[in-house]
Amino acid sequence: MFVSANMKSDAEKTIEILEATERVADKILMNKQEIIELDKRRQANREALREVQKSEERKHWIYVGCLLVEMIREKAVALLEKDQRVIDDDIERLRNEQRKLVNELRDLEHLSPAKGFDIKPLASNELSALQNNLLKFR
């Protein structure tokens, strides 16, 4: 009797691990789809911003949510640039969350963390400092 109770708890633990793995995998897939949608929105926003900047007209029609609004060129550019920054921040936040979720999934699957998956590019000031210091060693 003790053995079957112990086996049942092992089966329950296995089911819990599988459910946790599925939850994390679903979050990863949802984040990936959201990143794709945000990237499409970013691209459309970038195209709209470029068209407004190139245009000589003083007023432009811009979609704000589900409304079509006429506004002057400067306000339209400012609104599109602000929206672009918000989209970029959302994408970056989702990508950071994605890194954590992938490592969590690999941990649940008893795999080693993904190598090189959590690296970030150097900022421009870091890169210029590195280049300046490397030139001294030549």
N, C-alpha and C positions, 0 to 999 in steps of 0.2 A: 504494500500500500504506500509506503514511504517513497518507493522508487517511482511509482506512477504520478504521485503528487509533484515530485521533483521534475519529472519529464514534462508535466503539464506546465510548470513554471518556465522551463526552457522553451517550450513551444510558444508560450505567451510572450516571453522576451524576444523571441525571433520575430513574432508578428509585430511587436512594438517597434523593433528596429526597422522592419520592412515598411511599416506605416510612416515612420519618421523619415526614412529615405525617400519615400514617394512624396511626402509633403515638401521636402527640400527640393526635390527634382521638379515638382510642379511650380514652385516659386522661381526656380531658375528659368524654366520655360516661359513663365509669365513675364519675368523681367526682360528676357530676350525679345519677346514680342513687343513689349512696351518701348524698348530701346529702338527697335525697328520703326515703330510708329512715330516716335519722337524724332528720329533721324529724317524721316520723310517730311515731317512738319518743319524741321530745321532747314531742309533743302528748299522747300517751297517758300519759307520765310526769307531765306537768303536771296532767292530769285526775285521776290517782291521788293526787297530792300534795294537790290541792284537796279531794278527798273525805275523805282522812285528816285533814286540818286541820279540816274542818267537823264531823267525827264526834265524838260524845261517848264512844264506846267506848274502853276502856283498851287493848285488844289488837286487832291487825289482821293479816290474812293478806296477805302480800306475796310476789310472785314475785321470787326472786333467781336470775337465770340461768334454769335450767329447774326450780328447786326452789320449792315453795310453803312459806313459812316464816311461823310466827306470831310476832309481836314486839310489844313495847309501842309505844304511839303515838309517843313521843318518838324512839325509835330508828328507827321507820319513816319519820318525817318527815325525820330527819337523813339516812337512806339515800337517800330520794327526792331530797332537795335536792342531795346529793353527785352522784348520778347525773345530775341536771339540769345541773350545772356541767360534768361530763365530756362530756355530749352537746353542750352549747353550745361547749365548747373544740374538740371534734372538728369541728363544723360550721364554726367560724371558721377552723380550720386548713385544711380542704378548700376553703373559699372563697378563702383566700389563695393556695393552690396553684392553684386554678382561674384566678385572675387571671394568674399567671405562665404557665400553660399556654396560655391564650388569646393572650397576647402572643407566646409562642414560636411558636404556630401561625400567627399573622398574619405573623411574621417569616419563617417558612418559605414562606409564600405571597407574600412580597414586598409586603405591605401595611403601611401605617403603623400604629403601635400604636393600640389603641382609646382614644379620648379619653374621659376621665372614668370609665374602668373601674377605675382603681386608687385612686380617692378613698376616704377613710375619714371617718366622721362625727366631729365634735368630741366630746371627752370632756366630761362635765358641768362639770368645773372650768374647762376651756378656754372653754366656752360662757358660763359665768357671768362669767368675767374679761372676755370680749369684750363682753357686755351691759353690764357696769359701765363699761367704757371708752367705749362708744358713747353712754351716757347723758351723759357729761361733754362731749361734742361738740355736743350739741343746743342 
